[in-house]
Amino acid sequence: MGMEAATIEKLIREGIAGADVRIEDLRGDGEHYAAVVTAEAFRGKTRIAQHRMVQDALQGRLGTELHALQIHTRIPEGK
């Protein structure tokens, strides 16, 4: 079990157009990650809806191939 950070980043970028994605392996074990996702697509959405967008971008891998992911969403500044 486990997933590479680059794969997580790729899936999120493909699932949320224009997203800036930063992934951190929290334990160095390839199973516990944090994702900071900044996207204009989050504007006007609740935090729950934003997190759901990230989860949906992972195409069902969260809880299977990807054991744990802390999700932090942000809206770009300056707009």
Legacy VTK file of the C-alpha trace (Angstrom):
# vtk DataFile Version 3.0
C-alpha trace
ASCII
DATASET POLYDATA
POINTS 79 float
0.000 0.000 0.000
1.200 3.530 -0.578
1.222 6.168 -3.227
3.903 8.517 -4.498
3.552 12.242 -3.878
3.948 12.932 -7.602
0.932 10.726 -8.359
-1.214 12.511 -5.795
-0.163 15.881 -7.202
-0.883 14.772 -10.774
-4.366 13.480 -9.940
-5.323 16.686 -8.127
-3.956 18.908 -10.918
-5.877 16.911 -13.509
-9.066 16.931 -11.433
-9.049 20.639 -10.522
-8.191 22.915 -13.424
-5.522 25.500 -12.676
-4.786 24.149 -9.197
-1.484 24.841 -7.499
-0.660 21.713 -5.493
1.959 21.103 -2.809
2.304 17.630 -1.297
4.260 16.780 1.842
5.038 13.242 3.038
4.396 13.687 6.761
6.145 10.553 8.020
8.414 9.610 5.143
6.477 6.367 4.735
4.587 7.079 1.497
1.270 6.648 3.278
0.655 9.819 5.316
0.538 13.032 3.306
-0.610 16.623 3.554
-1.854 18.482 0.481
-2.106 22.245 0.137
-4.288 23.003 -2.861
-4.857 26.540 -4.108
-7.462 26.958 -6.835
-9.808 29.588 -8.194
-12.347 26.760 -8.553
-12.791 26.869 -4.760
-14.105 30.440 -4.761
-17.650 30.626 -3.391
-17.626 27.024 -2.186
-17.747 25.866 1.428
-14.654 24.274 2.946
-16.459 20.923 2.860
-17.208 21.309 -0.858
-13.575 22.271 -1.514
-12.305 19.181 0.303
-14.794 17.018 -1.563
-13.408 18.368 -4.852
-9.922 17.254 -3.818
-11.218 13.849 -2.706
-13.096 13.435 -5.998
-9.920 14.283 -7.937
-8.224 11.325 -6.229
-10.699 8.994 -7.967
-11.454 6.713 -5.032
-7.837 6.143 -4.039
-8.181 7.844 -0.636
-8.526 5.103 1.963
-7.263 2.420 -0.422
-3.944 3.174 -2.180
-3.628 6.408 -0.223
-3.891 5.743 3.499
-4.107 9.276 4.953
-4.262 12.779 3.502
-4.596 16.067 5.360
-6.273 18.500 2.977
-5.729 22.255 3.164
-7.544 24.313 0.526
-6.990 27.933 -0.370
-8.331 30.484 -2.808
-5.756 32.569 -4.715
-5.268 36.071 -3.358
-5.684 39.186 -5.421
-8.974 38.533 -7.182
LINES 1 80
79 0 1 2 3 4 5 6 7 8 9 10 11 12 13 14 15 16 17 18 19 20 21 22 23 24 25 26 27 28 29 30 31 32 33 34 35 36 37 38 39 40 41 42 43 44 45 46 47 48 49 50 51 52 53 54 55 56 57 58 59 60 61 62 63 64 65 66 67 68 69 70 71 72 73 74 75 76 77 78
